[in-house]
Amino acid sequence: MRMRHARAAVTVAVVCLVPLPAFAAAEPSPFGLWARGDGKARVRIARCGADICAVNTWIREGTEGEKAGDELVMTVEPVGPGRWTGTAFDPQRDLSYRLTMTVGATSMTTRGCIVAGLLCKDMGWTRLSGE
């Protein structure tokens, strides 16, 4: 009887050491502080009600058309590992975009498209901190 309990304890200990399947691991999240690839902006991405907001926390001096505090409101949802899609609204420019975010542990790529997807722009980002 003691041998059976000892084997059960060892089995439980071994099972606890085996990594969980990949789908159980935390997916890379877009939430946190990011530096834009062109070096002109830093943004904080966080929940804002049912949406996600990207707020400029810093803009390089001399950058036209942007300022700290500008906000992008994103209505996106995860559609796969590290991939989010949906729409974004830029109230400063009164423009809506179709948006795709591909998020990794330390980097992110965003793709915003307007005019029925005919005009698109990709931007790379580097994670400064997570949330």
C-alpha positions as CSV (number, residue, x, y, z in Angstrom):
1,M,0.0,0.0,0.0
2,R,2.8,2.4,0.8
3,M,4.5,1.6,-2.5
4,R,1.3,2.6,-4.4
5,H,1.1,6.0,-2.6
6,A,4.8,6.6,-3.2
7,R,4.3,5.9,-6.9
8,A,1.3,8.1,-7.0
9,A,3.3,11.0,-5.4
10,V,6.1,10.5,-7.9
11,T,3.7,10.5,-10.8
12,V,2.0,13.7,-9.6
13,A,5.5,15.4,-9.2
14,V,6.5,14.3,-12.7
15,V,3.3,15.5,-14.2
16,C,3.7,18.9,-12.6
17,L,7.1,19.2,-14.2
18,V,6.0,18.4,-17.7
19,P,5.3,21.6,-19.7
20,L,1.7,22.4,-20.5
21,P,0.7,22.4,-24.2
22,A,1.5,25.5,-26.2
23,F,-2.1,26.7,-26.3
24,A,-2.1,26.9,-22.5
25,A,0.9,29.2,-22.4
26,A,0.2,32.9,-22.2
27,E,-0.1,34.5,-25.7
28,P,2.0,37.6,-26.4
29,S,-0.2,40.5,-25.5
30,P,-0.3,43.9,-27.2
31,F,-0.8,45.6,-23.8
32,G,2.1,47.7,-22.5
33,L,4.5,50.4,-23.6
34,W,5.8,50.3,-27.2
35,A,8.4,52.3,-29.2
36,R,7.5,52.9,-32.8
37,G,10.1,51.6,-35.3
38,D,10.8,55.0,-36.8
39,G,11.8,56.3,-33.4
40,K,9.3,59.1,-33.4
41,A,6.7,57.9,-30.9
42,R,6.1,55.8,-27.8
43,V,2.6,54.5,-27.1
44,R,0.8,52.8,-24.2
45,I,-1.7,50.1,-25.2
46,A,-4.3,49.3,-22.6
47,R,-8.0,48.4,-22.3
48,C,-10.4,51.4,-22.5
49,G,-13.9,50.0,-21.9
50,A,-14.7,47.3,-24.4
51,D,-12.0,48.5,-26.8
52,I,-8.2,48.8,-26.7
53,C,-6.6,52.3,-26.8
54,A,-3.1,53.2,-28.0
55,V,-2.2,56.6,-26.4
56,N,0.9,58.5,-27.4
57,T,3.1,59.0,-24.3
58,W,6.0,60.6,-26.1
59,I,6.5,62.2,-29.5
60,R,9.9,63.2,-30.8
61,E,10.3,67.0,-31.1
62,G,9.6,68.2,-34.6
63,T,7.2,65.3,-35.5
64,E,4.3,67.0,-37.3
65,G,0.7,65.9,-37.0
66,E,1.2,64.0,-33.7
67,K,1.3,65.0,-30.0
68,A,1.5,63.3,-26.6
69,G,-2.0,62.3,-25.6
70,D,-3.3,61.5,-29.1
71,E,-5.3,58.3,-29.0
72,L,-6.1,55.4,-31.4
73,V,-9.2,53.4,-30.4
74,M,-9.0,49.8,-31.6
75,T,-11.9,47.3,-31.7
76,V,-9.8,44.2,-32.2
77,E,-9.9,40.6,-31.1
78,P,-7.4,37.8,-31.1
79,V,-7.8,35.5,-34.1
80,G,-4.8,33.2,-33.5
81,P,-1.5,33.0,-31.6
82,G,-0.2,36.6,-31.3
83,R,-2.5,37.9,-34.1
84,W,-5.3,40.4,-33.5
85,T,-7.6,41.9,-36.2
86,G,-10.4,44.4,-36.4
87,T,-10.7,48.2,-36.9
88,A,-9.1,51.3,-35.5
89,F,-10.4,54.8,-35.2
90,D,-8.2,57.9,-35.1
91,P,-10.3,60.7,-33.7
92,Q,-7.5,63.3,-34.4
93,R,-7.8,62.7,-38.2
94,D,-11.4,61.3,-38.2
95,L,-10.2,58.2,-40.0
96,S,-11.0,54.5,-39.6
97,Y,-8.6,51.8,-40.5
98,R,-8.8,48.1,-41.0
99,L,-6.1,46.8,-38.5
100,T,-4.0,43.7,-38.1
101,M,-1.5,43.4,-35.2
102,T,1.1,40.6,-35.1
103,V,2.4,40.5,-31.5
104,G,5.6,38.8,-30.3
105,A,7.2,38.8,-26.9
106,T,9.4,41.8,-27.7
107,S,8.1,43.1,-31.0
108,M,4.9,43.9,-32.8
109,T,4.0,44.7,-36.4
110,T,0.8,46.7,-37.2
111,R,-0.8,47.0,-40.6
112,G,-3.4,49.7,-41.1
113,C,-5.4,49.9,-44.3
114,I,-7.9,52.5,-45.6
115,V,-9.8,52.9,-48.9
116,A,-11.2,49.3,-48.9
117,G,-7.7,48.0,-48.2
118,L,-6.0,49.7,-51.2
119,L,-3.8,51.9,-49.1
120,C,-1.9,50.1,-46.3
121,K,1.0,50.9,-44.1
122,D,3.0,48.5,-41.9
123,M,4.8,49.7,-38.8
124,G,7.3,47.8,-36.5
125,W,7.3,48.3,-32.8
126,T,9.6,47.3,-29.9
127,R,8.2,46.4,-26.5
128,L,9.5,48.7,-23.8
129,S,7.4,47.1,-21.0
130,G,4.4,44.8,-20.6
131,E,1.3,45.0,-18.5
